[in-house]
Amino acid sequence: MKVLITGGAGYIGSTIASCCADAGITPVILDDFSTGLHVFGERFECYEGDVANVELLERVFTDHPDIFAVVHCAAKIIVPESVEQPLDYYDNNLGKAITLLRAMDRFGVRRFILSSTASMYEPGPDSMVDETSPVAPQSPYAASKWLLERVLADASLTGRLNAIALRYFNPIGADPALRTGLQNPAPTHALGKMISAHAAGEPFTVTGTGWPTRDGSGLRDYIHVWDLARAHVACLERFDTISTGYDVINLGTGRGTTVFELADAFGEATGTPLTVRTGPARPGDVVGCATRTDKALSVLGWKAELDVVDGVRDSLAWSEKLPTILEAEASR
């Protein structure tokens, strides 16, 4: 089996590529390297360019007429940035994806897996959601993913596309073999800021403490990126038996972790309690929720195997290796 992974030199895409290779699936990478790393993408056959470059897409599909499916990970993902730059997010996450879908249609590639987001859900009273929960995106980022899912649902009605949207929240950790990980040395998400604060010997700021959660901080379903990659592989391996049009599957741990609890897990992983202070919520932030995992288990035979402390430990190990990776990237 051969699969095209757009954004395959980024954090999630590169981890999926490694997991695919381990499972005997051949990855082909397409990435513009605006955030991805060449040292990640060029481990496999790799094409550099924009996912909406029609000429490039035609070359990829011509070179690889045996592509079984496309795993679409190419997207802008920073929530506060999406509030500041909504048109960029709709253009990149929706408009360019439509160009990709048109190219797939011309070349008869019928299977599409979307790296989507569970942040589009309206949290329930117990802060849990499933695939039937109401959708109410609160940021241009989440809305751009929801709109693309609507496009996939409509396109599937033509009979020329089968699509599966994998919705998940906050990936943490790295490939446990440390082949790939988060490529940004100054990430904006909570765990990245904890690592930066820990390295600098400074307090970590919990942004927003007035949410209706058990401790007032935002709640997320922090899922290990390797578990996410395993789910994508399971989806590829079972695709033709589970998809007959358009479907949604949530991926998560089945329980929520608050930001304060993540800080506690960080202290457990390092052996040193993290100093914490509080601050106001960021633009576009939401209370958050966690997802039930019944459907992923029944349809994919998948469940998360790694916990939050595992994710922190792998993230820390990767952060120690990252400077060497970035040096190799700079010298290539």
Secondary structure as GFF3:
##gff-version 3
##sequence-region A 1 332
A	DSSP	beta_strand	2	6	.	.	.	ID=ss1
A	DSSP	alpha_helix	11	22	.	.	.	ID=ss2
A	DSSP	beta_strand	26	31	.	.	.	ID=ss3
A	DSSP	alpha_helix	38	41	.	.	.	ID=ss4
A	DSSP	beta_strand	45	48	.	.	.	ID=ss5
A	DSSP	alpha_helix	54	63	.	.	.	ID=ss6
A	DSSP	beta_strand	67	72	.	.	.	ID=ss7
A	DSSP	alpha_helix	79	84	.	.	.	ID=ss8
A	DSSP	alpha_helix	86	90	.	.	.	ID=ss9
A	DSSP	pi_helix	91	95	.	.	.	ID=ss10
A	DSSP	alpha_helix	96	106	.	.	.	ID=ss11
A	DSSP	beta_strand	111	117	.	.	.	ID=ss12
A	DSSP	three_ten_helix	118	120	.	.	.	ID=ss13
A	DSSP	beta_strand	128	129	.	.	.	ID=ss14
A	DSSP	alpha_helix	140	156	.	.	.	ID=ss15
A	DSSP	beta_strand	162	168	.	.	.	ID=ss16
A	DSSP	beta_strand	170	172	.	.	.	ID=ss17
A	DSSP	alpha_helix	190	200	.	.	.	ID=ss18
A	DSSP	beta_strand	204	207	.	.	.	ID=ss19
A	DSSP	beta_strand	219	220	.	.	.	ID=ss20
A	DSSP	beta_strand	222	224	.	.	.	ID=ss21
A	DSSP	alpha_helix	225	242	.	.	.	ID=ss22
A	DSSP	beta_strand	246	251	.	.	.	ID=ss23
A	DSSP	beta_strand	257	258	.	.	.	ID=ss24
A	DSSP	alpha_helix	259	270	.	.	.	ID=ss25
A	DSSP	beta_strand	276	279	.	.	.	ID=ss26
A	DSSP	beta_strand	290	291	.	.	.	ID=ss27
A	DSSP	alpha_helix	294	295	.	.	.	ID=ss28
A	DSSP	pi_helix	296	300	.	.	.	ID=ss29
A	DSSP	alpha_helix	308	330	.	.	.	ID=ss30
###
